[in-house]
Amino acid sequence: MDEQWLIRQIEEKREALKKLLHSKDFNLNDHEVIKLSQELDELILQYTQYKTRE
């Protein structure tokens, strides 16, 4: 796993979350929204850990 891969994954998840939020009328309690948000959080955490190791 490298930095560019993580950045692409984060951007893809951000776009997917944005589209999902629009389709769910910004329902932050929706199970799909919560799951995708958690996946995005995990990717951001991985990126942060990657950067601190450099």
Number of C-alpha atoms within 10 A of each C-alpha: 8 8 13 10 11 17 14 11 16 19 14 13 18 16 12 15 20 14 12 17 16 10 10 13 9 13 14 12 9 13 10 15 19 14 12 16 18 12 17 20 14 13 18 16 12 15 20 13 11 14 10 8 7 5
